[in-house]
Amino acid sequence: MRDYNSKKPPVKKAAVKKPPTKEVPAKQKTVNKILPKKNPVKQGKKADNLKVIPIGGLNEIGKNLTVLEYKDQMILIDCGMTFPEDEMYGIDVVIPDFSYLVKNAHKILGVVITHGHEDHIGAVPYLLKQINVPIYGTRLPLGLIENKLKEHGLKAKLNTIKAGDKFKLGEFKIEAIRTTHSIADAICLYIQTPVASIFHTGDFKIDYTPIDGEPIDLAKFAEIGRRGIDLMMADSTNALRKGYTASEKVVGQTLDGIFREAKNRIIIATFSSNVHRVQKIIELAVKYGRKVAVSGRSMENVVTLAIELGYLHIPAGAYVELNKTRNIPDNELVIITTGSQGEPMSALSRMANNEHRNVKLKKGDMVILSSSPVPGNEKTVSSVVNKLFEKEVEVIYNDIADIHVSGHACQEELKLIHTLIKPKFFMPVHGEYRHLVQHSVIAESVGMRKDRIFILSNGDQLSVDKRNAVKFHNVVNADDILVDGLGVGDVGNIVLRDRKLLSESGLIIVVSAIDRASGEIISGPDIVSRGFVYVRENEDLINDAKKIAHQALEDSLEAGNRDWSGIKNSVREELRKFIFKKTKRSPIILPIFLDV
């Protein structure tokens, strides 16, 4: 490791900063508050530093968004979304909290995109609905973003860059560097500011033999490492996996053998964004005399875009519309589809459930899932696989053959990147907490000092200059913002709690008409059950509940209570105790009283 201490100017002992491993109180928001009184900065002048603020992407897989802030200027790296967890009932997607960005919109110079996966671009339309900022990215991610903006009825200033380009946003000098990932046009970023330089790997793996023949630019990595990097932020997704990630060519070789032996129709599910995989499938289909069709909205969109941009090449006559495949013999057809993660509305799931308009699975079909389940999707993938087996189709998935490789670097590749870049400070990104911790262990194993490694959470801040790095806790809001239909952020913890209760125990509605002036019950109470019990088979329970509700109403009215809220609470509490005693369940109880 490089001896950075030898390059520091002589400093008095009192001016030496304590190791940043010591936790800083949450209230401290700026590095100046913990600098000793005597320091190299001129009196009366604020210390210049670069603020690194992750708003998403830490302690989770997805929702990547990082803010770099220097003086009164900011740039954003990526703006992604993630899919809801199981307990987020009815939620479509989860996006980062943009409140800090909206507050500082006048400072933002642009968003720089590393690649086109949803966890890096999916929240761009939601950001642009709140603030108008330019977007910088390579052709494929910008094409995917443009499609999203059309769906949302938005326009934005999209600036195309390519690997090797250098451009400037205010005080930020940015260089885009070619890398390899499971999607075309991925880049990493070398960012220089007057006070610190940053290397951001983006999502990457080291593939020496990629399908497009454009390997990762390790020579540029080494050159940048020799210049000196103050902070490296690196992908941690596969930090728990030993060894190296296999090349995409391995999948091509496995698929070649499968295609060669296949006698019937081939239906292959993969990520729509994996353009290189799709290209290989097309090449194999042509090689073995098969036509190609695609199924699934996202697959159709990406294939169309990739053809327009020149990332996909389909020989004339090889492509056929899905609704025109009925007359093509089974041994001459390949269908590329979405649904490799078992998504309920995906094309493959609809095929497995006999709900697909154009594709009916039959005995002898070969279905290939060319992917690995994303953590959390194991159950849905397993469910789809079981349904496919029930249809007596031949199913090939990752447990059986090498038909998928990750797009993320394993431990030995991460060690190589650390050795090439040799950063002063390191911040693992893009991973759950266990991934970040393991990546810090890997950094230590190649010589990085523990007090120069910083594991942050969303909303924390790392202040960096050429000599120091200091971590601050909970500097900005970084909550999950839930998107449900057209509603953004209007579903919070209380609504989710109610949805959870509804899903677990159901709903009871108590309806009654009351003359509040006289305190007389005109009709009811009647009870309606939804998701609690089947009324026809539980008449005794419902009748007893009516009696309890009627008694609670009478007692409340006879006591002179005419406040709707008080009456409802009384009925709700009595019913709750009765129902729990009888059923050990706690449904939501909703009293509705009419004043007549």
Backbone torsions as a table, in degrees:
resi	resn	phi	psi	omega
1	MET	NA	148.9	179.0
2	ARG	-70.0	138.7	-179.9
3	ASP	-88.1	92.0	-176.0
4	TYR	-73.5	-27.7	-177.5
5	ASN	-62.1	-30.3	-178.6
6	SER	-66.6	-17.8	-177.7
7	LYS	-94.7	-5.3	-178.2
8	LYS	-75.7	143.7	175.1
9	PRO	-68.5	154.1	179.6
10	PRO	-57.2	132.0	-178.8
11	VAL	-132.0	143.3	177.2
12	LYS	-64.9	151.4	-175.7
13	LYS	-57.8	-36.2	-178.5
14	ALA	-66.8	-19.5	-175.8
15	ALA	-90.3	-3.7	-177.9
16	VAL	-75.5	128.8	-177.8
17	LYS	-76.6	143.5	176.7
18	LYS	-66.3	150.9	179.7
19	PRO	-55.4	138.2	-176.1
20	PRO	-69.7	0.4	177.4
21	THR	-70.0	-23.6	178.8
22	LYS	-71.8	128.9	-173.4
23	GLU	-66.2	134.4	179.6
24	VAL	-93.6	137.1	178.8
25	PRO	-55.3	144.0	-174.6
26	ALA	-62.1	-28.2	-175.8
27	LYS	-71.0	-21.8	-178.4
28	GLN	-74.3	121.9	-174.2
29	LYS	-110.9	-14.4	-178.6
30	THR	-132.7	151.0	-178.3
31	VAL	-63.8	-25.5	-177.3
32	ASN	-62.7	-28.5	-175.7
33	LYS	-70.0	-20.6	-179.3
34	ILE	-112.6	2.6	174.3
35	LEU	-70.8	139.2	175.5
36	PRO	-62.6	160.8	-176.0
37	LYS	-59.8	-41.2	179.0
38	LYS	-96.7	114.3	-179.5
39	ASN	-147.2	166.2	-175.5
40	PRO	-64.7	-14.2	-178.7
41	VAL	-77.4	139.1	-178.8
42	LYS	-62.6	143.2	-180.0
43	GLN	-61.7	140.4	179.4
44	GLY	83.6	-1.5	-178.5
45	LYS	-116.4	136.9	177.8
46	LYS	-72.5	142.7	176.8
47	ALA	-69.7	129.9	176.1
48	ASP	-78.3	131.4	172.1
49	ASN	-153.1	165.4	178.0
50	LEU	-101.6	125.8	179.1
51	LYS	-94.3	127.7	175.4
52	VAL	-112.0	115.9	-174.3
53	ILE	-126.0	102.8	174.8
54	PRO	-77.5	125.2	177.3
55	ILE	-100.9	-19.2	176.0
56	GLY	-157.0	161.1	175.3
57	GLY	103.6	-7.0	178.5
58	LEU	-109.6	141.8	-174.4
59	ASN	59.9	29.1	178.9
60	GLU	-166.7	162.4	171.6
61	ILE	-106.8	107.5	-179.5
62	GLY	123.3	177.9	175.3
63	LYS	60.4	36.7	-174.0
64	ASN	-72.2	126.6	176.5
65	LEU	-161.2	118.0	179.6
66	THR	-124.8	135.3	178.0
67	VAL	-102.3	131.0	168.4
68	LEU	-111.2	123.8	-174.3
69	GLU	-127.2	125.9	176.4
70	TYR	-132.1	119.5	-175.3
71	LYS	52.8	-117.7	-178.0
72	ASP	-108.1	29.7	-179.8
73	GLN	-127.9	143.7	179.9
74	MET	-138.2	143.4	165.6
75	ILE	-126.5	154.3	179.0
76	LEU	-112.6	139.7	173.0
77	ILE	-108.2	112.4	179.0
78	ASP	66.5	163.6	179.4
79	CYS	-158.8	81.9	-170.0
80	GLY	-107.1	176.0	178.1
81	MET	-127.0	172.3	172.3
82	THR	-138.7	165.9	-179.6
83	PHE	-91.0	153.8	-173.8
84	PRO	-68.5	151.4	172.7
85	GLU	-77.9	168.2	-173.4
86	ASP	-57.5	-35.4	-176.3
87	GLU	-83.0	-0.2	177.8
88	MET	-90.3	73.7	-172.1
89	TYR	-63.8	126.2	175.7
90	GLY	81.1	-2.9	-177.9
91	ILE	-81.8	136.8	-178.8
92	ASP	-86.0	-55.1	179.2
93	VAL	-143.9	165.1	177.3
94	VAL	-121.6	130.4	-178.3
95	ILE	-122.9	164.9	179.2
96	PRO	-69.7	164.2	175.4
97	ASP	-82.6	115.5	-176.3
98	PHE	-92.6	7.0	-172.2
99	SER	-58.7	-41.0	179.6
100	TYR	-66.3	-36.3	-179.7
101	LEU	-70.8	-41.2	178.6
102	VAL	-62.9	-41.7	179.3
103	LYS	-62.6	-32.8	-176.7
104	ASN	-113.0	30.2	-174.9
105	ALA	-57.5	-34.1	-178.0
106	HIS	-67.4	-16.0	-179.4
107	LYS	-90.9	-19.4	-169.3
108	ILE	-77.8	123.4	-178.3
109	LEU	-93.4	-21.6	179.8
110	GLY	165.1	167.2	175.0
111	VAL	-111.4	125.3	178.4
112	VAL	-105.1	122.9	-175.3
113	ILE	-99.5	131.6	179.9
114	THR	-85.9	-33.6	177.0
115	HIS	-168.1	177.6	-166.4
116	GLY	-98.7	20.5	176.4
117	HIS	-75.9	153.0	-175.3
118	GLU	-58.3	-33.7	-178.7
119	ASP	-74.4	2.3	176.8
120	HIS	-123.8	-17.7	180.0
121	ILE	-127.9	-9.3	-169.9
122	GLY	-62.8	-24.8	-177.6
123	ALA	-96.7	2.1	-178.4
124	VAL	-56.3	-46.4	179.6
125	PRO	-60.1	-36.8	-179.5
126	TYR	-69.4	-34.4	175.4
127	LEU	-66.6	-44.8	-176.5
128	LEU	-68.7	-20.0	174.6
129	LYS	-70.4	-20.8	-178.0
130	GLN	-104.4	-37.9	178.4
131	ILE	-139.9	147.1	-178.6
132	ASN	-99.2	106.7	-179.6
133	VAL	-131.2	148.7	177.4
134	PRO	-73.1	150.3	-179.7
135	ILE	-114.4	134.9	178.4
136	TYR	-120.0	129.7	179.6
137	GLY	-171.4	171.1	176.8
138	THR	-76.8	174.0	-167.0
139	ARG	-62.8	-45.1	-176.5
140	LEU	-65.7	-50.4	176.8
141	PRO	-58.5	-39.2	178.9
142	LEU	-66.3	-35.9	176.5
143	GLY	-64.0	-42.0	177.9
144	LEU	-66.0	-39.8	177.8
145	ILE	-64.8	-41.3	-179.9
146	GLU	-60.2	-40.3	176.3
147	ASN	-61.6	-40.6	178.8
148	LYS	-64.3	-42.3	-178.5
149	LEU	-64.4	-35.8	177.0
150	LYS	-62.9	-41.4	178.9
151	GLU	-63.0	-33.9	-178.2
152	HIS	-91.8	-1.2	-178.8
153	GLY	67.7	38.1	-177.1
154	LEU	-118.4	159.7	172.0
155	LYS	-129.5	150.7	179.8
156	ALA	-152.6	162.5	176.2
157	LYS	-86.2	106.8	-178.9
158	LEU	-102.9	122.0	-176.6
159	ASN	-112.1	117.9	-176.6
160	THR	-83.0	130.5	172.9
161	ILE	-125.4	167.9	175.9
162	LYS	-139.8	162.9	179.7
163	ALA	-56.2	130.9	-177.7
164	GLY	101.6	-16.4	179.9
165	ASP	-71.3	145.8	171.6
166	LYS	-121.0	131.8	179.2
167	PHE	-146.2	165.7	-173.2
168	LYS	-126.0	132.4	171.6
169	LEU	-121.2	100.0	-175.7
170	GLY	59.5	-124.2	-180.0
171	GLU	-84.7	-0.6	-177.8
172	PHE	-95.1	115.3	173.2
173	LYS	-96.2	121.8	-171.0
174	ILE	-121.0	134.9	174.0
175	GLU	-123.1	126.6	177.6
176	ALA	-90.6	130.9	-175.5
177	ILE	-123.8	135.4	-177.6
178	ARG	-65.6	134.2	173.9
179	THR	-135.8	176.5	179.1
180	THR	-120.6	139.4	-177.4
181	HIS	-152.9	-173.8	-179.3
182	SER	-86.7	18.9	174.1
183	ILE	-144.9	148.0	-179.2
184	ALA	-69.5	159.6	172.0
185	ASP	68.1	29.2	177.9
186	ALA	-83.3	142.8	179.2
187	ILE	-133.9	158.9	166.2
188	CYS	-113.6	170.9	-169.5
189	LEU	-128.2	132.1	170.6
190	TYR	-109.5	114.8	-172.3
191	ILE	-120.8	124.9	179.0
192	GLN	-113.5	137.5	172.0
193	THR	-130.3	168.8	179.5
194	PRO	-60.3	-20.8	-174.2
195	VAL	-112.0	-19.0	-177.5
196	ALA	-164.6	153.8	175.3
197	SER	-115.3	145.5	-175.7
198	ILE	-128.5	141.6	170.0
199	PHE	-119.3	120.4	-179.2
200	HIS	-114.4	116.0	-174.0
201	THR	-72.5	-19.0	-167.7
202	GLY	61.6	-167.7	173.2
203	ASP	-82.1	134.0	-175.5
204	PHE	-158.0	161.7	162.3
205	LYS	-142.7	165.1	178.5
206	ILE	-98.4	102.7	-179.5
207	ASP	-114.4	109.6	-178.7
208	TYR	-78.6	-17.5	-177.6
209	THR	-130.1	59.8	179.8
210	PRO	-68.5	159.1	-177.3
211	ILE	-60.1	-38.2	-176.7
212	ASP	-84.1	0.3	178.0
213	GLY	72.6	15.7	-179.4
214	GLU	-115.4	85.4	-176.8
215	PRO	-71.0	165.9	177.8
216	ILE	-60.5	141.8	-173.8
217	ASP	-87.8	74.4	-177.4
218	LEU	-67.5	-28.1	177.6
219	ALA	-61.7	-40.8	177.4
220	LYS	-66.8	-38.0	176.8
221	PHE	-57.5	-47.3	-178.1
222	ALA	-64.0	-39.5	178.6
223	GLU	-62.1	-43.8	179.6
224	ILE	-66.4	-39.2	177.4
225	GLY	-59.5	-38.2	179.2
226	ARG	-67.9	-31.5	178.0
227	ARG	-67.9	-31.8	-178.8
228	GLY	105.1	121.6	-179.9
229	ILE	-117.4	131.0	179.3
230	ASP	-78.4	-43.4	-178.1
231	LEU	-137.5	131.9	171.0
232	MET	-113.4	134.2	171.1
233	MET	-114.0	123.9	-171.0
234	ALA	-134.6	145.0	178.5
235	ASP	-55.1	128.5	-176.5
236	SER	-115.9	6.5	-170.2
237	THR	-54.7	-42.8	-177.4
238	ASN	-105.4	26.0	-177.3
239	ALA	-64.5	-19.7	179.5
240	LEU	-84.6	-11.6	-175.4
241	ARG	-95.6	130.1	179.7
242	LYS	-78.6	162.3	173.1
243	GLY	79.5	-144.4	-175.3
244	TYR	-123.2	152.2	171.7
245	THR	-80.2	132.9	-177.9
246	ALA	-67.6	154.9	178.3
247	SER	-72.7	152.8	175.3
248	GLU	-58.2	-24.0	-180.0
249	LYS	-64.4	-27.3	177.5
250	VAL	-60.5	-42.8	178.4
251	VAL	-63.1	-42.3	179.2
252	GLY	-59.5	-40.6	179.8
253	GLN	-67.4	-41.1	178.8
254	THR	-65.2	-45.8	179.7
255	LEU	-63.1	-34.9	178.4
256	ASP	-58.8	-45.3	179.0
257	GLY	-64.2	-38.8	179.2
258	ILE	-66.5	-45.7	179.9
259	PHE	-62.5	-37.9	-177.2
260	ARG	-64.0	-35.5	-176.5
261	GLU	-90.8	-16.5	-175.0
262	ALA	-66.1	134.8	-179.1
263	LYS	-107.6	-18.3	-175.4
264	ASN	-121.6	-163.0	-178.1
265	ARG	-66.6	140.6	177.9
266	ILE	-111.7	125.8	174.4
267	ILE	-119.5	117.0	-174.1
268	ILE	-121.8	125.4	-178.6
269	ALA	-104.3	132.6	177.6
270	THR	-152.3	173.8	177.0
271	PHE	-68.3	131.5	-178.7
272	SER	-62.8	-28.8	-177.3
273	SER	-76.0	-15.1	-177.3
274	ASN	-81.4	75.6	-174.3
275	VAL	-61.6	-36.2	179.5
276	HIS	-63.8	-39.3	177.9
277	ARG	-65.6	-43.9	178.5
278	VAL	-61.1	-41.9	178.5
279	GLN	-60.5	-42.0	179.9
280	LYS	-65.0	-40.5	178.3
281	ILE	-61.7	-42.2	178.6
282	ILE	-62.7	-44.7	179.6
283	GLU	-60.6	-41.4	179.7
284	LEU	-68.9	-38.2	177.7
285	ALA	-60.2	-46.4	179.2
286	VAL	-64.1	-40.8	-178.8
287	LYS	-59.2	-37.5	-176.9
288	TYR	-104.5	23.1	170.1
289	GLY	70.3	35.0	-179.0
290	ARG	-113.5	150.5	171.4
291	LYS	-85.8	157.4	-178.9
292	VAL	-119.7	132.9	171.5
293	ALA	-129.3	156.0	178.1
294	VAL	-122.3	148.7	-179.2
295	SER	-135.3	141.3	-179.0
296	GLY	107.5	133.4	-173.8
297	ARG	-60.1	-46.9	-178.1
298	SER	-66.8	-36.1	178.3
299	MET	-65.2	-44.4	179.3
300	GLU	-61.2	-43.5	-179.2
301	ASN	-63.4	-45.6	-177.1
302	VAL	-69.1	-41.6	179.4
303	VAL	-61.5	-45.0	178.9
304	THR	-60.3	-46.2	-179.7
305	LEU	-64.7	-44.8	-177.7
306	ALA	-64.4	-34.1	176.2
307	ILE	-67.5	-43.8	179.8
308	GLU	-60.9	-38.2	-176.6
309	LEU	-88.0	-5.3	176.8
310	GLY	87.4	13.2	178.3
311	TYR	-85.8	-21.8	178.0
312	LEU	-118.8	137.7	179.3
313	HIS	-126.7	114.7	179.3
314	ILE	-114.8	119.7	179.6
315	PRO	-59.1	148.1	179.7
316	ALA	-55.9	133.2	177.6
317	GLY	86.4	-6.7	-176.9
318	ALA	-85.7	-24.9	-176.2
319	TYR	-95.4	140.7	178.3
320	VAL	-138.8	142.3	177.0
321	GLU	-65.0	143.0	-175.0
322	LEU	-59.9	-37.3	-178.1
323	ASN	-75.7	0.4	178.9
324	LYS	-116.2	21.9	-176.1
325	THR	-94.6	-4.1	-173.2
326	ARG	-64.4	-30.0	-177.9
327	ASN	-91.7	2.5	179.1
328	ILE	-90.4	128.8	178.8
329	PRO	-57.0	146.3	-176.7
330	ASP	-57.6	-36.7	-177.2
331	ASN	-79.8	7.5	178.7
332	GLU	-123.8	20.5	-174.0
333	LEU	-135.8	137.1	170.1
334	VAL	-125.7	129.9	176.5
335	ILE	-113.2	119.9	176.8
336	ILE	-95.4	125.9	-170.7
337	THR	-134.9	163.3	170.4
338	THR	-85.7	170.4	174.3
339	GLY	110.1	15.8	-178.7
340	SER	-67.2	-15.2	178.7
341	GLN	-103.7	10.5	177.5
342	GLY	72.3	20.9	-179.3
343	GLU	-56.6	132.3	-172.4
344	PRO	-56.8	-35.9	-176.2
345	MET	-99.7	7.2	-177.9
346	SER	-73.0	164.7	-177.3
347	ALA	-61.6	-43.4	-177.7
348	LEU	-65.5	-40.4	177.9
349	SER	-63.2	-39.7	177.5
350	ARG	-65.9	-36.0	175.2
351	MET	-63.4	-44.9	-178.2
352	ALA	-64.3	-27.4	-178.6
353	ASN	-99.3	11.8	-178.7
354	ASN	59.4	33.2	-177.7
355	GLU	-113.9	2.3	-177.9
356	HIS	-81.2	134.7	-175.7
357	ARG	-66.4	-38.1	-171.0
358	ASN	-110.3	-14.7	-175.5
359	VAL	-123.8	118.6	174.4
360	LYS	-113.1	116.1	-179.2
361	LEU	-67.9	146.6	178.9
362	LYS	-143.2	163.0	-178.4
363	LYS	-56.3	131.8	179.1
364	GLY	101.1	-18.9	175.1
365	ASP	-60.1	146.9	174.7
366	MET	-107.5	120.9	178.6
367	VAL	-112.4	123.8	-178.1
368	ILE	-114.1	125.0	173.3
369	LEU	-99.6	95.6	-176.3
370	SER	-88.7	68.5	-180.0
371	SER	-169.3	170.4	169.7
372	SER	-113.9	145.5	179.4
373	PRO	-61.7	129.8	171.8
374	VAL	-65.5	140.0	179.1
375	PRO	-48.9	126.6	-177.0
376	GLY	103.4	-18.5	-178.8
377	ASN	-99.5	4.6	-174.4
378	GLU	-57.4	-41.7	-177.4
379	LYS	-65.9	-44.4	-177.7
380	THR	-67.7	-38.0	177.9
381	VAL	-65.2	-43.8	179.7
382	SER	-61.2	-39.2	179.2
383	SER	-62.9	-44.1	179.0
384	VAL	-65.1	-42.1	179.4
385	VAL	-60.2	-42.7	179.1
386	ASN	-62.7	-41.6	178.3
387	LYS	-64.6	-35.4	178.2
388	LEU	-66.9	-41.1	177.4
389	PHE	-62.7	-36.9	178.5
390	GLU	-60.9	-27.7	-179.7
391	LYS	-86.0	5.0	177.4
392	GLU	61.2	33.7	172.7
393	VAL	-94.3	158.3	176.9
394	GLU	-84.2	121.5	-176.1
395	VAL	-111.5	128.3	176.2
396	ILE	-121.9	122.6	179.0
397	TYR	-136.2	-177.5	-166.1
398	ASN	-63.3	-26.6	179.0
399	ASP	-70.0	-20.4	-174.8
400	ILE	-97.8	-39.1	-175.7
401	ALA	-145.5	160.3	179.0
402	ASP	-79.5	73.6	-176.8
403	ILE	-108.6	13.1	174.8
404	HIS	-154.8	141.6	170.1
405	VAL	-128.6	150.8	-178.7
406	SER	-71.2	160.0	174.2
407	GLY	-99.9	8.7	-174.3
408	HIS	-119.0	149.1	-175.4
409	ALA	-73.2	138.1	172.9
410	CYS	-89.2	-175.2	-168.2
411	GLN	-58.6	-44.4	-176.8
412	GLU	-67.8	-33.5	176.5
413	GLU	-68.9	-38.9	177.5
414	LEU	-63.3	-40.1	177.7
415	LYS	-60.6	-40.1	179.9
416	LEU	-63.2	-43.6	-180.0
417	ILE	-62.5	-44.1	178.1
418	HIS	-61.0	-39.8	-178.9
419	THR	-68.0	-35.4	179.6
420	LEU	-75.1	-43.3	-173.5
421	ILE	-81.1	-38.1	179.5
422	LYS	49.3	58.1	-177.0
423	PRO	-74.3	156.3	173.4
424	LYS	-71.0	-43.5	-178.5
425	PHE	-126.9	154.4	-176.9
426	PHE	-136.7	137.6	177.9
427	MET	-132.7	105.0	177.5
428	PRO	-67.4	139.7	-179.6
429	VAL	-134.5	175.7	175.7
430	HIS	55.8	72.6	177.5
431	GLY	174.0	160.9	171.7
432	GLU	-70.5	169.8	-173.3
433	TYR	-57.3	-40.4	-179.4
434	ARG	-62.5	-35.4	178.2
435	HIS	-67.7	-41.7	-179.0
436	LEU	-64.7	-42.1	179.7
437	VAL	-64.2	-44.7	-179.2
438	GLN	-64.5	-36.4	178.4
439	HIS	-65.8	-34.6	177.1
440	SER	-66.3	-35.5	176.4
441	VAL	-64.7	-40.7	177.8
442	ILE	-62.1	-43.0	178.9
443	ALA	-60.8	-42.6	177.4
444	GLU	-62.1	-36.0	-176.1
445	SER	-66.6	-21.2	178.4
446	VAL	-104.8	17.4	169.6
447	GLY	107.3	1.0	179.9
448	MET	-78.1	136.2	177.6
449	ARG	-69.3	140.2	-175.9
450	LYS	-61.6	-34.1	-177.2
451	ASP	-77.1	1.1	176.5
452	ARG	-109.3	9.9	177.9
453	ILE	-110.5	132.7	-174.2
454	PHE	-127.0	116.9	174.7
455	ILE	-99.3	113.1	-177.2
456	LEU	-105.1	166.5	169.0
457	SER	-115.3	161.7	176.2
458	ASN	-55.9	131.9	-179.3
459	GLY	96.4	-13.4	175.0
460	ASP	-77.3	173.1	178.8
461	GLN	-137.3	138.0	172.2
462	LEU	-115.4	117.2	178.0
463	SER	-96.1	123.8	-171.3
464	VAL	-126.6	138.1	163.3
465	ASP	-135.8	-166.1	-173.2
466	LYS	-76.2	-8.4	-178.6
467	ARG	-121.0	-27.3	-172.5
468	ASN	-134.2	157.2	169.9
469	ALA	-141.2	130.8	-176.3
470	VAL	-131.1	133.2	-178.7
471	LYS	-98.7	137.8	175.8
472	PHE	-125.7	141.8	-175.2
473	HIS	-95.5	143.2	169.2
474	ASN	50.7	54.5	-178.0
475	VAL	-83.2	-38.0	-179.8
476	VAL	-129.6	160.6	175.3
477	ASN	-69.5	132.6	179.6
478	ALA	-142.1	44.8	-180.0
479	ASP	-75.2	161.3	170.3
480	ASP	-72.5	131.8	174.1
481	ILE	-106.4	121.3	-172.7
482	LEU	-94.4	134.4	179.6
483	VAL	-110.5	119.5	178.8
484	ASP	-125.6	103.1	-175.7
485	GLY	64.7	-124.0	178.6
486	LEU	-90.6	-5.4	-179.8
487	GLY	-85.2	127.6	178.8
488	VAL	-118.2	111.7	176.7
489	GLY	81.5	2.0	-179.3
490	ASP	-88.8	-3.4	173.2
491	VAL	-107.1	116.5	-179.0
492	GLY	-118.1	-162.2	-175.3
493	ASN	-63.2	-35.9	-177.9
494	ILE	-67.9	-43.9	178.3
495	VAL	-64.9	-42.0	178.2
496	LEU	-62.7	-38.5	178.0
497	ARG	-62.2	-44.0	177.7
498	ASP	-62.5	-41.3	179.1
499	ARG	-64.2	-37.4	178.7
500	LYS	-64.9	-45.1	178.3
501	LEU	-62.1	-42.0	177.8
502	LEU	-60.3	-40.4	-178.2
503	SER	-70.5	-27.5	-175.4
504	GLU	-90.5	-41.5	-171.9
505	SER	-129.2	-7.9	175.4
506	GLY	85.7	-162.6	-171.6
507	LEU	-137.2	137.8	171.3
508	ILE	-121.3	127.7	178.1
509	ILE	-109.8	127.2	178.0
510	VAL	-107.8	119.1	-175.6
511	VAL	-118.7	131.6	178.8
512	SER	-152.3	150.3	174.6
513	ALA	-107.6	132.0	-172.5
514	ILE	-134.9	140.3	170.0
515	ASP	-95.5	101.7	-173.7
516	ARG	-68.8	-28.5	-178.0
517	ALA	-64.7	-44.4	-178.4
518	SER	-94.8	-13.8	-177.3
519	GLY	74.8	26.1	-177.0
520	GLU	-102.1	139.2	174.7
521	ILE	-85.8	113.3	-176.5
522	ILE	-78.9	-43.8	177.5
523	SER	-151.7	156.6	178.0
524	GLY	84.6	-162.4	1.4
525	PRO	-76.8	141.9	172.6
526	ASP	-102.9	152.6	-177.6
527	ILE	-123.1	130.5	176.5
528	VAL	-115.2	129.6	-179.4
529	SER	-111.8	131.5	175.2
530	ARG	-131.5	112.3	178.1
531	GLY	74.8	11.5	178.9
532	PHE	-102.5	-69.2	173.7
533	VAL	-139.6	160.3	174.8
534	TYR	-82.3	114.2	-168.7
535	VAL	-57.5	-43.6	-175.0
536	ARG	-62.3	-27.4	-178.8
537	GLU	-97.5	0.1	-178.6
538	ASN	-136.5	45.0	-175.7
539	GLU	-64.2	-37.8	-178.5
540	ASP	-63.0	-42.5	179.5
541	LEU	-63.7	-43.2	-178.6
542	ILE	-66.8	-41.5	179.4
543	ASN	-64.4	-41.2	178.0
544	ASP	-64.9	-37.7	178.3
545	ALA	-64.3	-37.5	177.2
546	LYS	-61.3	-42.5	-179.2
547	LYS	-63.4	-42.4	179.1
548	ILE	-62.5	-43.3	-179.6
549	ALA	-65.5	-41.2	-180.0
550	HIS	-63.8	-44.0	179.8
551	GLN	-63.4	-41.6	179.4
552	ALA	-63.8	-38.8	177.2
553	LEU	-63.7	-48.5	-178.5
554	GLU	-60.5	-46.2	-179.2
555	ASP	-60.4	-40.6	-178.1
556	SER	-68.8	-41.8	-178.6
557	LEU	-71.0	-39.3	-179.9
558	GLU	-66.6	-27.4	177.9
559	ALA	-78.7	2.9	177.8
560	GLY	85.0	10.7	-179.3
561	ASN	-77.4	119.4	178.3
562	ARG	-119.8	7.6	179.4
563	ASP	-86.2	121.0	-176.6
564	TRP	-54.3	-43.8	-176.2
565	SER	-62.6	-43.0	179.1
566	GLY	-65.4	-41.9	179.9
567	ILE	-63.4	-44.8	-179.3
568	LYS	-62.9	-42.6	179.8
569	ASN	-62.6	-39.2	179.5
570	SER	-63.3	-47.3	179.7
571	VAL	-64.8	-44.5	-177.8
572	ARG	-60.5	-43.0	-177.0
573	GLU	-68.1	-42.6	179.9
574	GLU	-65.5	-41.8	179.1
575	LEU	-66.4	-40.4	-178.7
576	ARG	-59.2	-46.2	-179.2
577	LYS	-64.2	-42.2	-179.5
578	PHE	-63.9	-48.0	-175.5
579	ILE	-66.9	-39.3	179.4
580	PHE	-66.3	-38.7	178.8
581	LYS	-62.7	-39.0	-176.6
582	LYS	-83.1	-31.8	-170.5
583	THR	-124.5	-12.8	-172.4
584	LYS	59.1	31.0	176.2
585	ARG	-121.6	157.6	179.1
586	SER	-129.6	75.7	178.5
587	PRO	-70.9	161.4	171.9
588	ILE	-71.8	129.4	-179.7
589	ILE	-109.8	122.2	-174.8
590	LEU	-121.2	97.8	176.8
591	PRO	-77.8	133.9	175.9
592	ILE	-126.9	112.4	-177.7
593	PHE	-114.5	136.2	179.1
594	LEU	-107.8	133.0	179.2
595	ASP	-92.1	115.4	-178.4
596	VAL	-122.1	NA	NA
